[in-house]
Amino acid sequence: MLTTCPHCGTRSPATSEACAGCGRALYPLTAPPPPPPFKLRTRTNYLRLGITLGVVGLLVGAGTSSGILMNQDDSREDRADNKVSQYKMVDTGASPDPSPTTASASPKAKKKKKPASKSPSPSPSEPSTSEPAEPEPTGKPSPALPAGFRTVVDDRGFSLAVMKGWQRTELTPNQIRFIPPTGDEYLHVSEVPDAPQSSFINFLELEQGMQESGNGYSRIRLEHNTFQGHAGARWEFTYTPESGEQMRVVEQAYINDDGTEYAIYFEARDRLWDSQKDHIFSTALNTWKQP
């Protein structure tokens, strides 16, 4: 076997210690050292690491399980204590601990009773719902209502009695009408703030317009009177509207102390006019209360 000199390139026997050409020492060919057995040591390390992690995991799991068991035991003891304390309170009637926390949580703590408040009375600004409430007494006892009538307190503040089943209709903010289901008659209430003249003079002027309209107007009566302590007038007449059926009208008006005129007007068919019709109007007058 020959070896090549790394200095001059001369080939010499492999057993020669010096080059035959340049005389320099040759590097003998030797077998490389075997690699270290690292694979065996690596597997051993992995095995040791796995065993170590397994032991740590068992220790952690045991500690967690012990903590859970201890908490469960504490919760069971707390519930048992609560049950015992409840039984003691029921059996002995002992009052709770007067500490602030116990006193505020006790369901048997007595609260001071508040005086019962009166129901709010209806006001002009609040619309009435369902059945209107009866007006509050003003010193004089209210007359007993006839059968078939009910008292209404209007949003405008006045009150009066109308037949049951009659519905309220607002024509303008100052004119309210109550109409029966049949619709062949109605009760009308009007309000005129700062009336410029007396009710009697106003009726005379209205009568002149009726006479000039050619609607068959006929006066029954027109006169001064006093209504609830105020100067007023009463007017009663018949006329024929465009429907062609003669109607009968009766109206009471007066001016109160602040200058507001109120007029209560009732109209029905003249051929059906009877004591019951007059009773509707007279009941409205007898039960009328201004705001």
C-alpha positions as CSV (number, residue, x, y, z in Angstrom):
1,M,0.0,0.0,0.0
2,L,1.4,3.4,-1.0
3,T,1.0,6.7,0.6
4,T,1.4,10.1,-1.0
5,C,3.7,12.7,0.6
6,P,1.8,15.8,1.5
7,H,4.9,18.0,0.9
8,C,6.3,16.9,-2.5
9,G,3.7,14.4,-3.8
10,T,6.1,11.4,-4.0
11,R,4.5,8.1,-3.4
12,S,6.2,6.0,-0.8
13,P,5.4,2.7,0.9
14,A,2.8,3.1,3.7
15,T,5.2,1.7,6.2
16,S,7.9,4.3,5.5
17,E,8.3,7.0,8.2
18,A,10.0,9.4,5.8
19,C,9.4,10.5,2.2
20,A,11.7,8.8,-0.3
21,G,11.7,12.0,-2.4
22,C,12.0,14.9,0.2
23,G,12.9,13.0,3.3
24,R,10.2,14.6,5.3
25,A,8.2,12.6,7.8
26,L,5.1,11.0,6.5
27,Y,1.7,10.8,8.4
28,P,0.9,7.2,8.9
29,L,-2.6,6.0,8.1
30,T,-4.4,5.1,11.3
31,A,-8.0,4.1,11.9
32,P,-10.2,6.9,13.3
33,P,-11.2,6.6,16.9
34,P,-14.7,5.2,17.5
35,P,-17.4,7.8,18.2
36,P,-18.5,8.1,21.8
37,P,-21.6,6.2,22.7
38,F,-23.8,9.4,23.0
39,K,-26.9,7.6,22.0
40,L,-26.9,5.4,25.0
41,R,-26.3,8.4,27.3
42,T,-29.1,10.5,25.6
43,R,-31.7,7.8,26.1
44,T,-30.7,7.5,29.7
45,N,-31.1,11.2,30.2
46,Y,-34.6,11.1,28.6
47,L,-35.5,8.3,30.9
48,R,-34.3,10.1,34.0
49,L,-36.1,13.3,32.9
50,G,-39.4,11.4,32.3
51,I,-39.2,9.7,35.7
52,T,-38.5,13.1,37.4
53,L,-41.5,14.8,35.7
54,G,-43.7,11.9,36.6
55,V,-42.8,12.2,40.2
56,V,-43.4,16.0,40.2
57,G,-46.8,15.5,38.5
58,L,-47.8,13.0,41.1
59,L,-46.8,15.3,44.0
60,V,-48.7,18.2,42.4
61,G,-51.8,16.1,41.8
62,A,-51.8,14.8,45.3
63,G,-51.5,18.4,46.7
64,T,-54.4,19.6,44.6
65,S,-56.6,16.7,45.5
66,S,-55.8,17.3,49.2
67,G,-56.8,20.9,48.9
68,I,-60.1,20.1,47.2
69,L,-61.0,17.5,49.8
70,M,-60.1,20.0,52.6
71,N,-62.3,22.7,51.0
72,Q,-65.2,20.2,50.6
73,D,-64.9,19.3,54.2
74,D,-64.9,23.0,55.3
75,S,-68.0,23.7,53.2
76,R,-69.8,20.7,54.7
77,E,-68.8,21.9,58.2
78,D,-70.1,25.4,57.4
79,R,-73.4,24.1,56.1
80,A,-73.8,21.9,59.2
81,D,-73.0,24.9,61.4
82,N,-75.7,27.0,59.6
83,K,-78.3,24.3,60.0
84,V,-77.5,23.9,63.7
85,S,-77.8,27.7,64.2
86,Q,-81.1,27.8,62.3
87,Y,-82.5,25.0,64.4
88,K,-81.4,26.8,67.6
89,M,-83.2,30.0,66.5
90,V,-86.4,28.1,65.7
91,D,-86.4,26.0,68.9
92,T,-85.3,28.7,71.4
93,G,-86.8,31.8,69.8
94,A,-83.4,33.5,70.4
95,S,-83.0,36.8,68.5
96,P,-80.1,37.2,66.1
97,D,-76.7,38.6,67.0
98,P,-77.2,42.4,67.3
99,S,-74.2,43.1,65.0
100,P,-74.9,45.4,62.0
101,T,-74.5,42.6,59.5
102,T,-77.0,40.2,61.2
103,A,-79.5,42.8,62.0
104,S,-79.7,44.1,58.4
105,A,-80.1,40.6,57.0
106,S,-82.7,39.4,59.4
107,P,-86.0,38.8,57.6
108,K,-87.9,39.4,60.9
109,A,-86.6,43.0,61.4
110,K,-89.6,45.3,61.8
111,K,-89.8,48.3,59.5
112,K,-91.5,51.5,60.5
113,K,-95.0,51.8,58.9
114,K,-95.6,54.8,56.7
115,P,-98.9,56.6,57.0
116,A,-101.2,55.7,54.2
117,S,-101.4,58.4,51.6
118,K,-104.7,59.6,50.2
119,S,-105.4,58.8,46.5
120,P,-104.7,61.9,44.3
121,S,-107.8,63.7,43.3
122,P,-108.2,64.3,39.6
123,S,-106.8,67.6,38.3
124,P,-107.6,69.6,35.1
125,S,-104.2,68.7,33.6
126,E,-104.6,65.0,34.0
127,P,-107.1,63.2,31.7
128,S,-109.5,60.9,33.5
129,T,-109.4,57.2,32.8
130,S,-112.2,54.6,32.8
131,E,-114.9,55.7,35.1
132,P,-114.4,59.4,36.1
133,A,-114.1,60.1,39.8
134,E,-116.7,62.0,41.7
135,P,-115.8,65.5,42.7
136,E,-114.7,66.3,46.2
137,P,-117.3,67.8,48.5
138,T,-117.1,71.6,48.8
139,G,-119.1,72.1,52.0
140,K,-122.6,71.3,50.8
141,P,-123.6,67.7,50.4
142,S,-124.0,66.6,46.8
143,P,-127.6,65.6,45.8
144,A,-128.2,61.9,45.3
145,L,-128.0,60.9,41.7
146,P,-131.1,59.6,40.0
147,A,-131.1,56.1,38.6
148,G,-129.2,55.8,35.3
149,F,-126.9,58.8,35.9
150,R,-123.2,59.0,36.7
151,T,-121.0,61.9,37.8
152,V,-118.1,62.9,35.5
153,V,-115.1,65.1,36.3
154,D,-113.9,66.6,33.1
155,D,-110.3,67.4,32.1
156,R,-111.3,71.1,32.2
157,G,-112.0,70.8,35.9
158,F,-115.8,71.0,36.0
159,S,-118.1,68.2,37.0
160,L,-121.7,67.2,36.4
161,A,-124.0,64.2,36.1
162,V,-124.8,62.6,32.7
163,M,-126.7,59.5,31.6
164,K,-124.8,56.3,31.8
165,G,-123.4,55.3,28.4
166,W,-123.0,58.8,27.1
167,Q,-119.6,59.5,25.6
168,R,-117.5,62.6,25.8
169,T,-116.4,64.4,22.7
170,E,-114.1,67.5,22.7
171,L,-115.1,69.9,19.9
172,T,-112.6,72.6,20.9
173,P,-110.5,73.1,24.0
174,N,-113.4,75.1,25.5
175,Q,-116.4,73.1,24.1
176,I,-117.2,69.6,25.4
177,R,-120.1,67.5,24.2
178,F,-121.7,64.4,25.8
179,I,-123.6,62.2,23.3
180,P,-125.8,59.1,23.8
181,P,-125.3,55.9,21.7
182,T,-128.4,56.9,19.6
183,G,-126.9,60.3,18.8
184,D,-130.2,62.0,18.4
185,E,-129.6,64.4,21.3
186,Y,-126.6,65.8,23.2
187,L,-125.5,67.8,26.3
188,H,-123.0,70.6,25.5
189,V,-120.8,72.5,27.9
190,S,-118.9,75.7,26.8
191,E,-116.4,77.9,28.6
192,V,-115.7,81.6,27.6
193,P,-112.9,83.2,29.6
194,D,-113.2,87.0,30.1
195,A,-116.8,87.2,28.8
196,P,-117.3,90.6,27.2
197,Q,-121.0,90.9,28.3
198,S,-123.7,89.4,30.5
199,S,-125.2,86.0,29.6
200,F,-128.7,87.6,29.0
201,I,-127.3,90.2,26.5
202,N,-125.4,87.4,24.7
203,F,-128.6,85.3,24.4
204,L,-130.4,88.3,22.9
205,E,-127.7,88.7,20.2
206,L,-127.8,85.0,19.4
207,E,-131.6,85.1,19.2
208,Q,-131.4,87.9,16.6
209,G,-129.2,85.7,14.5
210,M,-131.6,82.8,14.8
211,Q,-134.5,84.9,13.8
212,E,-132.7,86.1,10.6
213,S,-131.5,82.6,9.6
214,G,-135.0,81.5,8.5
215,N,-134.7,78.1,10.3
216,G,-138.2,78.3,11.9
217,Y,-136.9,79.7,15.3
218,S,-139.5,80.1,18.0
219,R,-138.8,81.3,21.5
220,I,-140.3,79.5,24.4
221,R,-138.7,81.7,27.1
222,L,-135.7,83.9,27.6
223,E,-135.1,85.4,31.1
224,H,-132.7,86.6,33.7
225,N,-131.9,84.4,36.6
226,T,-129.4,83.6,39.3
227,F,-127.5,80.4,39.1
228,Q,-125.4,79.2,42.0
229,G,-125.1,82.7,43.3
230,H,-124.1,84.3,40.0
231,A,-126.0,86.4,37.6
232,G,-127.2,84.3,34.6
233,A,-129.9,83.7,32.1
234,R,-132.0,80.8,30.8
235,W,-133.1,80.4,27.2
236,E,-135.5,77.9,25.7
237,F,-136.6,77.6,22.1
238,T,-137.3,75.4,19.1
239,Y,-135.8,75.5,15.6
240,T,-135.6,73.3,12.4
241,P,-132.1,72.4,11.2
242,E,-131.2,71.2,7.7
243,S,-132.3,67.7,8.7
244,G,-135.9,68.9,8.6
245,E,-136.9,67.7,12.0
246,Q,-137.8,70.3,14.6
247,M,-135.4,70.4,17.6
248,R,-135.9,71.7,21.1
249,V,-133.1,73.6,23.0
250,V,-132.8,74.7,26.6
251,E,-129.6,76.5,27.8
252,Q,-128.4,77.9,31.2
253,A,-125.5,80.4,31.2
254,Y,-123.8,82.5,33.9
255,I,-120.5,84.4,34.6
256,N,-118.5,83.5,37.6
257,D,-116.4,85.8,39.8
258,D,-113.3,85.7,37.6
259,G,-115.3,86.7,34.5
260,T,-115.5,83.3,32.9
261,E,-118.9,82.4,31.3
262,Y,-120.1,78.8,31.5
263,A,-123.1,77.6,29.4
264,I,-124.9,74.2,29.8
265,Y,-126.8,73.5,26.6
266,F,-129.2,70.5,25.9
267,E,-130.8,69.7,22.6
268,A,-133.2,66.9,21.6
269,R,-136.1,66.2,19.1
270,D,-139.1,68.3,19.9
271,R,-141.6,65.5,19.2
272,L,-139.8,63.2,21.7
273,W,-139.5,65.9,24.4
274,D,-141.0,64.8,27.7
275,S,-140.3,64.9,31.4
276,Q,-137.4,62.6,31.0
277,K,-135.7,65.0,28.6
278,D,-136.2,67.8,30.9
279,H,-134.9,65.6,33.7
280,I,-131.6,65.1,31.9
281,F,-131.0,68.9,31.7
282,S,-132.2,69.6,35.3
283,T,-129.9,66.8,36.7
284,A,-127.0,68.4,34.9
285,L,-127.7,71.8,36.4
286,N,-128.3,70.4,39.9
287,T,-125.0,68.5,39.9
288,W,-122.9,71.1,38.1
289,K,-119.7,72.2,39.8
290,Q,-117.3,74.7,38.2
291,P,-113.5,74.3,38.5
